[in-house]
Amino acid sequence: MKYVFILIWGVILWIVSTLTVFLLSLIPIIKDTSPLSITIYFFLLALFTIMCSVMYYEARQENPSLKNGFLLGIYFVIISFILDLAIIVPVVIKSFDFYKEWSVWVSVAIIIIMSSLTGLAASQRR
């Protein structure tokens, strides 16, 4: 695995998912309906994770597999945690209670599962 490519696509995934949360919070009808906003966010996160995973495999030309997809998802999550701890928690939220939210852990699961399935699907295409 080329870690530079993982870092690039992990940062892109974090930026896009963070912007998605911000933009969803600006839409009044969605902002006031928590289940709707969370559902839309989870759907978009799954889509963005698939896109970043596919772009990683195409740029890297690594042999995709379920294992490589799983590792890619783990790396994406680690990158997201580091960026959240460095930027979001101290600047925006100002509390580590952020990590007590169930939606954070569902997001982690979505990233790992979608990266794994993308690796598996890409391995069967080749």
N, C-alpha and C positions, 0 to 999 in steps of 0.2 A: 504494500500500500504506500502510495506517495503521500506523505503527510502535508505537503504544501497544498495539494489539490483538496485534501480533506479539510484543511484549515480554510481555504478560500470558500468552498461550498458550504461549510459549517457556518461561517460568518454571514454569508449571503442568506442562508436559511434563517439565522437568528434575526438579521435586519428585517427581512420580509415578514417574519412572524410577529416581531415587535411592532412594525408599522401597521400590520393588520389589526392588532389589539388596539392601537391608538386610533386608527380610522374607524373601527367599529364603535369605539367609545364616543365618537363625534356624531353618529347618526342617532337622533333622538328616539325614534321608534324602536330601534334595536337596543340602544343603551338602556332603556327602561325595561326591557324584557330580557332578563338574564339567561333563561334557558335558550332563547333564540340566538343571542349573541354568542354563547358558548358553543352551540351546535354549529353555527356558521364558522366560528374560529376553528373548531376541530376539523371540519370538512376542508377548509382552506389549508390548514396545517398539513393534513394528509396529502393534499395535492402538491403543496410546496415541497414536502419531503420527497415525494416521488420524483418531482422535477429535478431537484438538486441531486438526488441519487443517480438518476439517468444521466444527467450532465457530468457527474463525476466519472461514471463508467465510460462515457464517450470520450471525455478529455483524457482520461488516464489510460484507457485501453487495457485495463486489468481484467482478469477473468472473473466475471461476476459469479457469485454463488450465494447460497443462503448464509453461509458463515461470513463471507466478506460483507454482505449486506447488513448482517447483525453487527459486525465490528464497526462498519460505517455509521450505523445508527448510534452506537455507544459513543463514538467520537463526536458525532453531531451533538449529542446530549452534553458531553463534557464541555465542548466549546460553548454551548448555550449557558451552562451553569457558570462558567468562568466569566462570560460577558455579563450575565445577570448580576453576579456578585460584584463585578467591577463598575457597572454602569447603572443598572436599573435599581438595585437594592439601595445603594447609598444616595443616589440622586433623586429618584422618583418615589420609591416606596418608603425608604428610610426605616425598614423593619425586616427582620428575617421571617416574620409571620407569613410572608409570601410563599414560603416553602411548606406551610401547613395546609395550603389550599389543595383540595382534591384535583382541581383542574390542571394544576402544574404537573401532577404525577400521571394524569391521563395523557397529557401532552407528551411526556417522556415515553410512555408506552406507545403512543401513536408514532412517534419518530422512529423508535426501534423496530416496531412491527412493519411499518411501511418501507423502511430501508431494507429490512430482511426480505420482505416479499418482492421488492423491486430487484434485489440481487438474484433471487430465485427465478423470477420471470425472465430476467435478462440472460440468465445462464441457460434457460431452456430455448431461448430464441437462437442462440449461437450454435 
